[in-house]
Amino acid sequence: MSTHQLLVLVLIQLLILLLPSVGLYKMFEKAGAAGWKAFVPLYNTWVMLELAERPKHWVFWQLIPVVGWFISMGIYVEFVKTFGKFRFYEHALAALLPVVYFPYVGFNPKDKFTGSGPVKKHRKGTAREWVDAGVFAIVAATLIRTFVFEAYTIPTGSMEKTLLVNDFLFVSKFSYGPRIPNTPLSIPFVHNTMPITNGNSYVEWIKIPYTRWFASPVNRGDVVVFNFPAGDTVINLPDFQSQRPYYDVAREIGRGNMDSGRQVILSKPDDYPLVIRPVDKQENYIKRCVAVAGDTLQIRDQVVYINGKAQVFPPESQTNYEVETKGQPLDETVMKDEYNLDMTNGEDVRSAGNGNNNQYDMLLTWSAHEKMLKNGLAKSIVPEIDSNHDVYPYDHVHVWSRDNYGPIWIPAKGATLPLTPESYPIYERAIRVYEHNDLEMKDGKIYLNGQPATQYTFKMNYYWMMGDNRHGSQDSRYWGFVPEDHVVGEAWLIWMSWNKGVRWSRLFKKIK
C-alpha cells in the first residue's frame, strides 16, 4: 500500500470521526460530559462508549483500515440508543448521516439522555435482526465498492496477454482518490441496466458534480479502469452498447459524415433506441495509460514516443509481426512453453502464404519477440503496419493510422490551447462535451459560448489510453482523450482466472 493510499484511508476515517462533532458537542453536554471532547478524534468515540457502557476496546478497532469505518458507525448507533432512539430509521441516520442527525438530536430540547438502562432492557424482534443484518451488509459492500475496491472481469482480449479474458480483478479506488458517484440514487451492485426489465438502474433526481477526495494523478504505465468516454450516448440493444458505439454507427451510416448518420438514427427510434448516460454509469473499460496530461504523444511504426522519447513495450503486450526463421521446423511444445504461442490457433501462428516455409505471421508479445531474437529462432522480426486512416479525429486534416499516429498533445488542467481549424477537430469534444461549453466553427472562425475565441484553457487533466493488444483494442486512437472525471481506479490484483477451469498460475498476480 502506497503512502498516498494509506493517507486517503486515514483522512476518510478522520472525516467520519470529525464531521458529526457539532451535534456531538450538544449531545455530550446533555449527557453531562464536556462538549469539547467531541472534537478530539478517537477520544470522542471513547467518551461515547463510556456513556453507553459499551466495551472501550472498540476504539482501537477503528484503527484498522476500512474496517474502522464500520466500527465508528456501530459506535454511533450504540450512542444514539442512550437518547432513546431504537427505531430502524434512527439507527440508519446515526450510521449514515450523523453529520445531519446528531445536530438534530443535540439541539432538539425534546431529546434527553436516558443512559444505558433503557438500552439493556430493549429487545429487537427477529425480523428486525434480519433487516439490520441485511442493511448493514449492503451498506458495507456499497461503501467498500465506492471508496476502496471493486471487482471487475476482463470481457475482451484488448489487453492480451497482460490480462486475459475471464481474469477477475480487484480495482483500487483509492489509488487516484475515491470518486463520489454522480448519481447516488441507484440500485446497489447494478452498474447501469436492470436485469430482465432492461431499464436504468439509477435515477437522476440528485446529481452530484465531479468530486474526488484526495486526488492523485494517473501515472504513465498504469493499467486503469475508466468510464468509456464515447459511452455517454448508446444504442440500447444487445449488439450495440459499447461493442458498437453510437458514434461509430453514426459515421458508418453517414459514410463518414456523422451529422447525416445521426439524423438517420434519430429518425428511426424503434431501430436505434438511444440512452443518454451520466459519466459514472457509462460502461467500464480497462486500458494502459501511455500518456498523461501535458505529454505530446506520437506513434511511429507501432513504437510510442512521449515527448520525443521512445517508450518500452509492456512485456506481455502483443501485436502482429512478420517473422522469418532460420529454416528450422517449429516445435509445438517449445512454441507454447517458450513463447506462449498456440500453433493450433490460427491467430497466433500462420504461414505467410508466399510459398516460403520459413516466413510466418505471428501474434507475439514483446517478451516473446525479444526471446526469439536472443535464442536465434528468428532471423528477422518486422512489425505489420496498419495503414487504415479510420481513426480519431476522423477528419481530412490529420492523416493518421493506428500504427503511425500524431503527434498529439494531451490536455492539462490550466493549460491554454490555441484554437485553430487544425486543432478544432481534435479538442472539440473535450471542450464541448467533457467541459460543458458551446463550441462551433463557422466560416473558418471558432465561437466559444457564443463569442469569437482564439484560445481555450482546460479545466481538467486528460489521459491517453491504449490496449496492450495493439491490433485488437478499441482505445484512444478511436475515441480520443479520457478525462480525469472518467477515471474509476487502478487495476491492482488478479484474484481469479478461468478458462475451462481455473488458471492457477494467474491467481493473486499483481498487475503491472
N, C-alpha and C positions, 0 to 999 in steps of 0.2 A: 504493500500500500504506500503510495507516494505521500509526501508531506502535504501537498495540496488536498488530496483526497481525505487524509486524516483531519486536516483543518476544516474542511467542509462539514464532516460529521460532528466535530466539536462545536462549530458555530451553530448548526441546527439544534443541537442539544441545549446550547445556551439560550437560543431563541425560545425554545419550548419552556425553559425554566423562568425566563425573564418577562416574556410578553404578558402573562397574567398578573404581574406584580402589583399593578394599581388596584385591581379588585382584591387581591390577597391582602394588601395593606389594611383595607377596611375589615375584611373577614378576620384577620389576626386580632385586630383591636376588639372586635365583637367577642372573640374567644378569650380575651384577657392577655394576649401576647403583644409584644412590642411590634408596631407596624413596620418599622424599618427592616425587620428580619425578612420581609417578603422580597426585598431587593437583593438578597445575597444568594446567588445560585447554589444549589445543593443544600445549603443551610435552611433555605425556605421549605424544602421538602422534609428535612429533618424535623422542623417545627410542626409541619402538618401531621407527620406520623406520630409525633409525641402527643399532639392534641387528640388524634383519633385513636390513640393507644394501639397502634399497629407496629409490627417489627421495624426497628430503626435500621436494620441492616439493608433494607430495601434501598436506602440512599446510595449505597455503594454499587448496587446492581445497575444504577443509572450510568455508571462509567463505562459499561460495555457498549461498544459501537452498535448503533441501530437498536439493539435490544433495550438500551436505556431509554429510548423514546417511549416505548410502550410501558416501561416501569413507571415513568413520570405520569403518563396518562392514568395508570392504575392508582397511583398515589392521589391524584386529583379527585378521582371518583371516591376513594375512601374518605378524603377530607370533606367533600361536599355532603356526604352522608351525615356528618356531625351537625349539619344545619337542617336536618330532617328531609333531605332530598333522596327519595328512594325510587322514583319513577324512572322508567326506561329513558324517556327523552331528556330528563335531568342529568342522568349519567352520561348520555351521549353528548350533551352540551359541555359537560365538565371535561370530558376526554378530548373532544374535537374542537370546541370553540371556547376554551377557558378565557381567552382574551376578551370575549364579549360577555360570557355568562358570569364570571367571577365578579366583575364590577356591578352587575345587576344584583347579585346576592349580597355583595358587600354594602352597597348604598341603599338597598331596599330595607326600610325600617321594619317591615313585617317579618323578615328572615332573621331568626335568632339562632345563636349557637346552643345546641342541645347536648353536646358531648357524645361520648361513646355509648352511654346507657341504652338509648333507643336503638342504636345500631346493632348491639348484641342481641336485642330482643326480636329484631326484624328477620323474617324468613321469606325467601323468594320461592315462588311456585316452580314446579318442574318445567313448565312451558317457558317461564321467564329465564330459567337457567339455560335452556337450549337456545333461546333467542339471543341472549347475551353472548354465548359462546360463538354462535354463528356470525353475529355482527362484528365481534372482536376479530375473528379470523379474516373476514372480508376487509375490515379497516386495516389490519396489519399487512395483509397481502397487497392492498392498494397503495399504502404508503411506501412499502418496500419497492414495489414496481415503479412508483413515481420518482422516488428520491434515491434509491440505492442501485438496484439492478433489475433487469428484465430478461426473461428468456426469449430467445429468437432462434428460428430454424432457417437454415440455408435452403431456399427453394430452387435456385438455378445454379448453373455452372459458371457464372460470371467471375467468380473468384478462384476458379481452379488454378493450380491444385493446392493453393494455400488453404482454402476452405472447400469442402466437398458438399454436394447435395446431401441433405439429411444430416449434416452436422448440427448439433443442438448447442447453442451458445448461451453464455451469460454476458449481457451488455452492461457495462458500468455506467450508471447515470451521473456519478459524481466526478468522473474523470474531467469533464468540462463544466461541471456545476449542474445541479438539478434544475430542470426547466419546469416552470409551473404550467399546467395544462391550459390551453386557450379555451377549451370547452369543458369546464369542470363537471357539468351535469351530463353524465354518461353512464351507461351500464358497465359495471366493473368487469374487467377481463375480456371485453369485446372491443376490438380496435375501432372499426367504423361501420360495419354492417351486421345487422342481426341475422343469425341463422334462421332458416325456414322462411321468415317473412321478407327478408332481403331489404328491410328498411334501415334507416340510420339508427345507430346505437347511441346517439347523442342528440341533445337539443342545444340551440344557440341562444337561449333566453339570457344566459350570462356569458359574456365573452371577456376574457382577460387578455390584455395586450402582452406582447412578448416580454417575459420576465425570467431571468435566470439568476439563481442565487450563486454567489461566489464563483463567478465565471472564470474559466481558464481556456485559452485558445487551443484549437486543434493543432497538432504538430504534423509536420511533413512525415509521411510514412505510417501514420496511424491508420488502423482499419476501423472505419467509422460507420455507425448506423445512423441514418438520417431519413427525414420525410422526403419522399420523391418530389423534387421541385416542379416537375411537369404534371403532378397528380392533383393539382388544385381543381381541375375540371376533368371528369372521367365519363366515358360511355358506360353506363351501369348495366353491362351484360357480361356473362362469364368469360367470353372470348376476347374481351377488350380490357377494361380496367387499366392496370399498369403494363399488362402484356402488350397491348396495342394502344398506346397513349392517344388521347383525343387529338392532340396537336399533330401527331404523325398521320392519323387518319384524315384530318382536315387537309393536310398537304397532299396526301395521296389522292383524295377525291378531287381536289382542286388542281391536280397535276402540277404541283409546286406552288400554286397560289393559295395560301392559307385562307385568305378572306373569302374567296369563292367557295372553297371547300367547307368553311364554317357555315356559310349561308345554306348550303345543301343539307348539312347536318341539322341545323335549326329548323329547316322546313320539313323534316321527317322525324318528329319526336318519338313516334312509335318504333321506328327502326333504330334510332340513336337516342335512347333516353339518357339525358345528361344529369350529373350530380356535381354540385359545387361543394368542395370540402375545405374546412379550415385547416391551417397548417398542421396541427397536431393529429389530425385524422387522415392525413394523406398516407399512402402506403409507405411502409418502411423499406428502405434499400440499404445495401451494405457494399461499400467500395473502400479502396485505399485512397487516402488524401495524398496527392502528389504535388500540390502547390497550395500555399497559404496566401492570405491577404497581403497584397503588396508585391508578390512574386510576378515575374514575367516567365511564362511557360512557352516552350516550343518543342515539337516532336519532329525529329528528323530520322527517317528510316527506322521507325519504332523506338528510337532512343529518346527519352525525355530529357530535355535541358531546362534547368531552372536558373534564371538569371545568367544564362550563358554557360552553365556548368553541367556536363553530362551526369545523369543520376544512375546509380547502380540499380539493376533489375532486382526486384524481390526474388529470393532464391527459388520459391515454388511458383512464381508467375509463369504463365505459359503462352506461347504463340506459335505460329506456323513457320517452319523453316524448310528450305531445300537442302537436303543432306546428301553429300557424296561420300560414300565409304571407300575403303581401300580394296574392296572386292571380296572381302571375307563374307561367308554366309552369316545371317543374323540368327542368333540362338534365342528362342522364345523365352526361356527361363532367365537368361542373362539380361535380356532387354527389360524384363519385368522387374527383376531384383535390383539391377544396377541403375536403370534409367527410368523406372516407373512407367514403362510403355507396354500396353497390351496389344500384341500383334494380331489378336483376333478382332480387335476393334478397328474398323476401317478409318476412324478419325485419327487414331494415334500414329499408325504407320501404314503407308500405302506407296506402291511403286509410282515413280514419276511418270510412267506411261510412255516413255520415249524409246523403249527398247533397250535401255542401258540398265543392267541388273544391279549396278552399284549406286543408283540415284533414287532417292526417296523423298516423299513429302512427309514430314514428321511434325507432330504437335509436342514440342519439347518444353519442359521447364528450363529456367535459366541454369539451375544447378546441373541438370542433365546435359545441357548444351556445353557447359564448361567441362564436365566429366568426360564427355565423348571426345573432345579435343585433347584433353590431358591423357586419356587412355589410348589414344591413337586409333580409335574405331573410325572416326570421321576424318576424311581428308579435307573437307571444307563444309562449313555450315553458313548458309546465306538466308537472311530473313525474307519471307514472302511479303512483298509490299503491296498493300491495298491502295489503289488509286481512286476509289469511289469518292466523289466530292459531295455526297449527300450527307453533310454533317453541319452542325451548328456553326454559324448563324443562318444557314440556308439562304444565302444571298449570292449575287453575282460579283461582288467586290472581293470577297475573301475566298480564293480558290484553294481550299484546304481539303485534306483527306484524313482518315483516322490514323494513318501512319506518317503523314507529313502535315503537321498542323501548327498554326500560329506563325509568328509569336502573338501571344495574347496576354494582356495584363489582368491580374486578378484584383478586383476592387478591395480597397481597405477603408475602414471607418475613418472619416475625417479627411481622406484624400480627395483631391479635386481633379476631375477628368474634363478635358476639352471636349465639347460636343460638336461633332462634325458629321458629315454624311458617311464617312468611313467608320466612325466609332458608334454611330447610332444603332445599326442592326445588332451589334454585339452586346451593348449595355442597355438597350431599350427595355427589355423585360425586367432586368434588375431594378431599374429606376421606376418603371411604371407599376409593375405587379408586386415585387417584393418590398419596395419602399413607398408604395401607395401615392404616386404622383400622376397627374395628367401629362402625358408626353406625346407629341406628334411632330411629324416633319411634313411641311407643306412648301412646295416651290423651292426646295433646297434649304429652307430655314427651319430651325428647330424651336418648338414652343414648349415651355415647361410651365404647367399650371396656368396656361393662358397667356404667358409672357414670353417674348423672344429670349432665348438663352444661348449662351456660348460655352457654358461650363456647368458642372454638377458636382456637389460634394456628397459623398456617400455617408449613409447613416449606420451601416452595418459592415462587418467583415464578411468576406466570401471565401469559398474554397473550391478547389478543382479536384474532383473525384474520378478515379479510373479503376476498372476491374483488373485483377491480376491476369485474367484470361483475356488478353489484349484483343483477340479477334472474335471474342464471344461475349462481349459485355456492352450493355446499354448504359452509357455513363456520360460524363460531362461533355464528351466530344459530340453528343447528340442533343443534349438539352442545356448545356451551359453551366453556370455557376450554382453552387449550393450556398444559400445564405446562412448566417450563423443561427438564425431563429429556427432553422430546419434541423439542426444537429440534435440527435437524440442521445447518443452516448458512444463509448468506445467498446468495440468487440474485445472481450477480455479472455474468456476461457471456453474451451470445448468440453462440456460436461457429459455429452453422449454423442455417439455417431452410429448410424445404422445404414446398412446396405445388404439386404437379405440376411441380416444378422448383425450383431454388434461388431463394430470395427474397434477392437480392443486397443490397438496401438494409438488411437486418437483420443482416448478418454483422458480428461484433465490436462489437455495440452494447451499451453499458453499460446495465444495468438500473437504473431509477430508480423 
